[in-house]
Structures are given as C-alpha cells and as structure tokens.
Amino acid sequence: MVKFSKELEAQLIPEWKDAFVNYWQLKKHVKKIKLSRKNRQPPPDLNHDFGRSIFDPIHFIALKLSTMLLSSNNNTEIIQVRCKSMEDGSDEEQVLYQTELIELFSEEDEVRVFFERLDEELNKVNQFYKTKESEILERGEILNKQLQILLDLKQILSDRRRKPNAGILARSWPSSPRNSDFSESPAELNDSSTEISQIDEVIAALEKNGVNFINSASSRAKTKKGKPKMAMRIDIPATTPTRTITAVTSMIWEDLVNNPKKEGPGNFINRKKIQCAEKMIRSAFVELYRGLGLLKTYSSLNMVAFRKILKKFDKVSNQQASASYLKAVKRSHFISSDKVVRLMDEVESIFTKHFANNDRKKAMKFLRPHQQKDSHMVTFFVGLFTGCFVSLFSVYIILAHLSGIFSPSTETAYMETVYPVFSVFALLSLHLFLYGCNLFMWKNTRINYNFIFEFAPSTVLKYRDVFLICTTFMTSVVGAMVIHLLLRAGGFSPTHVDTIPGILLLIFIAFLVCPFNIFYRPTRYCFLRIIRNIICSPLYKVLMVDFFMADQLTSQIPLLRHLESTACYFLAGNFKTHEYATCKNGKPYRQIAYVISFLPYYWRAMQCARRWFDEYDLDHLANMGKYVSAMVAAGARLTYATQCNHLWFSVVLVTSVVATVYQLYWDFVKDWGLLNPNSKNPWLRDDLILKNKSIYYLSIALNVVLRVAWIESIMRFRINPVQTHFLDFFLASLEVIRRGHWNFYRLENEHLNNVGKYRAVKTVPLPFRETDSDG
C-alpha cells in the first residue's frame, strides 16, 4: 500500500505546492507527540518471576473494551475550533480558525503546537482557495460577456449576408495597434427602417455589456464634436507574419505621420476575423475549465490530507479529536463552497452548445483530453533496439579496423565524404538521447514541462518515446554504415556505394514530412512548425518552446556545417567523381560557412527583438546582445582558420573571451537564476529542486569548462586529418552534452518562477475590449 505522503506528492499541483497542506511538517509534530508520550510512560515492571500468561489476551481485550466504553460514555469534546472574522483591507472578511484545548493532554505543549500549526494550514488553504475561486469566477464573467459579444456579431454578419443593404461594419483604427490587427465597429446604417431597428436591437444588447459603437443610435448622444468616445476593438494577437506586418505598418503610420488611417468602405468585420476571435474565446474556455478542475483537485486533496493527519493524531494520543476538527474543516469555504462545481457544469454546457454543435463527446475531448498511457511495448522495443545498436556498432568497429578506413595513408575520401553524413545522424541522436534524459529528470523532479512548453497532453512525447525514436534512429544509421562498409569491401562501385548515406538522409526527411498518421505525426508536425517559427522568428510570436528550440540550434552549428558539405557533395555530383576538395576549398563554400555559423545566433537574436517588441522588457535587448557577440566571435574564428596571423589571433581571443563571459553570466544569473549572494543557499538561489546542493556547484564548474572549448580552435594542434575529424566530432559532442545539461536547469528555473507566482493555468488573451477613441 502506497503511503499517503507519496500519493500526495504525486498528485498535487506542482505550481501550487506551497499552498497545499504541509502534510510532512504536520507528521513531524505528530511524531514529537508520540516520542513525548513514550518518554513519559512508566518503565515496565521487570521484577516478576514468570513469563507470559495464558490470560494476557483476555486482559488485553478487557482493557480495550473498558477504554472504548469510557470514551463512548464521555461525549464532551476535547477541542473546540472557533472562527474569527478579520478585516483584510478589502470588502470581504477573512475567516480565521483557532483551536482551543478543552481537556488537558499529558503532552499539552506538543499538542498545542500541533493544533496551532494545523490552524495555520487550514487558514492558508482556505484563503488560497477563496483567492483563486474569486479570480476564476471573475474570469468566467468576462468570458460570458466576450461570448455574448461574439454571438451578437455573428448575428449581425449573418443579417448582412442575407440583406446586403442592411449596413456595414466599418473599421476603426485604434490609437496603439502594436498588439492588435483589427479594430472594428458598425458604421452608419442605410435607409431601411426595419433593418435599422433589427440591428439596433443587437447593438443595444452589446452596449449593455459595456461596448459602445461608432455611429450607433445610442452613442450619438455621447459624442463630442461628432466623434464617439468609445469604440469596440478586436484584439487579434500578431502571431502570424501577415498580422505582424499589419501591426508594424500601422504603428509606423501613426507614429511618423501622426494621422491614423481613415475608415474606408472595404475595412469590414469579415468571417475570418470572427473565426480568430472565436478560436481565442474557445481556448480561453478550455483554460478556464482546466483551472476549475485544478481547484477542485486542490480542495479534495487537502480534505484527504486533513483527515489523514487527524487520524494519525487520534492514534498517537488515544483521543477522538478528529471528529470535532473535521466538522470545522467541512464548514470551511474550500469544502462548503459549490461555486466551482456549478461553474464547471455551466462551462460544459456552454462549450457543448457553442463550440461543439451540441456534441458532448466532442466537447469533452477539448475540455478533458485523455493522456497517453505508458505502453510496455515501447519499453520492450527500446531494449531491443538498444541491443541491436550495440551489436551493430561493435560489428562496425571491427569492419572499420579490418578495412583500414580510418588510416590516413589509405582512405582519405571516406573521412571527407561519407563520415560527415554519419556525424550528422550521430549528433542528432545524441541530442535526442539527452532530451530523453531531460524528460526523465523533469518527470521525477515534478517539473511541469508540458505546461511550460504548452504541449498537448494527448500527443506529448514521454521519455520512453524519445528513447525509442533515438534507438531506432541510431540502429538504422549504424546498420547503413555496416552495409556501406560491406559493399565497399565486396568490390562494388564506389559511385553507387557512396550514395547510401544520401539515400538514408532522404528517407529520414521523407519520414519527417510524411502526412500519414504514423510514427508520432503530431510530434513531427509540431517540430516542423517550431522550425518554421524560428526561421521566420521576427514575424511569428515567440513562445517558450520556440526560443528553447532555437537555443538547441545554437549548439548544433557543427551539424549544420556537416549538412552543408553533404548537400554540396551530392548536389554537385562529387560522389561520382570523388573530388571532395571542390566542396571544401571553394570560395562559395567558405562564404556559406559564415552564413551557417551566423544563422542560429541570428534567429535567436531576432526572437529577442520580437519579444522586446511585444513585452517592452529591456532584458530581451540585453539577451540579443549576447547572441550578437557570439556571432562576432564565430566569424572571427572562421576567419582565423584561413588567415593565421597575430592580428586575427588577438581578435579571436578578445571576441571569444567577451562572448564567453557574456554567455556564462547569462547562463548562471538569468537562465538558471543562480549566483545570488543573498540567497540562503550560498551563491545559488533560495528554492532548489535537487536536494544535494553540491550538484549545482559541480554543474556551474562543468558549464564553465564546456563553454571554453573554443580554446582548441586557436591552439591549432598539429595532428593528421583523421584525428582532426575525430577531435571536431568530440568537441561538437561536448557542446551538445553541455546543452542537454543546461536544459534541465533552465526549465527548473522557469518552473520555480511559475511556482512563485502560483501560475498553473495559461492566460489566453481575449479579443474584445473597449478603447477610448479620443485618446
């Protein structure tokens, strides 16, 4: 049977952990009562000359029965829980619970401390529940108003489609459209009096929700000099390139020209804009329902925790105090209030009616998505492919040694042409393996990575799935490497044999873009969507998963360089002529090398610029400076590789040191949240997920060592070409390992930020809001 403490640890909401009952601390107080009671018991009488008696069980049963009879006859309560109302500075009164001991306990001090701590926990839980409940109820009221506005607008649009002359909904440009695309309001209605009355009824209903329309009948009385005071605005976030370009051009037009665009007959509220607003409101209802479910779980888990700890107290103290205290717990707000349950039922009915066409089963797929269950088949195949990989890799090592392909005197072409392709697969597999290790550690340490990355719970990859992809990937790659060596040794034409790596690369690309629902299609398409957002990073809204993946790309520059040489080798037809020097010494190749080395840092810098544009946080500009300094250092090292002189050596040394110090500071202070001199954990941070502090100090030292691996590029060890390739691959692997190591602490810090703000539900922006047209 699983202990309740472990069950509570597994089921509690990670972001609200500090708001739950501190069950473990209360257990310590109960243990103190037990030890105190044990110390005060008289020592057993050891002067008897006989051992156990056959009458001992009868004596024990009689003692128990007498104790039960005495406790049943004594109906007086041994504790009394009082409620006190206190003003908290707002309109609502804060109810505090305080326990008084009516009967004296033999361990009175320990019992009093236990109930004081229990009262504190009850007050904490009750107050947190009331705060979150009021926030969610307020959010629910706002969503109802938003939904009503959406329904009324859809009615106006349907009337306009049926009767084109009924009127138009013209666009009203807001004063600051930085975060918005569209700002619409109904224009003047035409001559039909019946049509005017119908649409005015809808507009009047909207104005009851606090939204006034330009040129509506009721708003004309509130205008000043012919201009309306308020206008309805549809805030569609600039998440796509089209919306971003529209927002930027509108901002420039108003800031530079200081003359907002005039309303035109073509600026209408159309179906596409309404669909965007509907999607936003639907997502907001899903998050609202999720928040209600979390609050319901919070209430039930805390109730069970109070019941369990009071049961332990009764058992230790031989008193029946739990019944009196549980009555007070059940009367408290977090148990007695039914507002959350009623709002959940209301959200279910609203969502089923308006977003699922009255199909409850379809609505529940959105509101209660099913999580994937762990499959033993996945674990089996991970073990199977791991064994296959180890066996095939051993065969490859033997064949490579027998054929002498790594000998510089025999085979240079293999290292220059085929080996880069296999290095791409090896680095990618290593990154996948480390990501699987990250998922395993995040799961064990209760870091809510699904919420941070906004992954769908029904399709998210688990660490076993990542290990399966990784082992399958590497087994296929090593199998192709073995086949390649066997065919070379069998005397087949090198022209045909050397196409095997290229064919393998095409197969994996085909698997990545395969439209059929096989081999983790949602994950594959999510990956492609993230890559698209990174490439077009200034134009797409930057999410956590986007810049997290972009950071991974900055550690895979050697992989991108290998892809460049591979593409050149196969597209230029060099696999037929084996003139590998064409793709290594050509001027276009060297120029593209600069572009590829710059691109990951450029994408990441553009993401920082976009985040500054959206959030006005200067830290994003400082972060962009870090990537610009990395670009300068990478360019200097590439130039030094072709122009080896003292000037470029000095440039490389200065730029690399500046970039490394910049990166180390940002790693430790911003990304990991460490190096806080005032922390209770010296030079770390106050909250740590890992219990062993020495791990953090070792991680800091390891990150410093791996960050300065660039020193090898200026040391210029004089070794043969084969060893050079192996050294480059080793350094590239170290950078991937550093990134996998960095990932854990980066997400740990993000998770602790969410915990500090009790942020367990995503805040979805809403489309409709009021704006002051005059201001």
Disulfide bonds with the S-S distance in Angstrom:
Cys568-Cys583 1.91
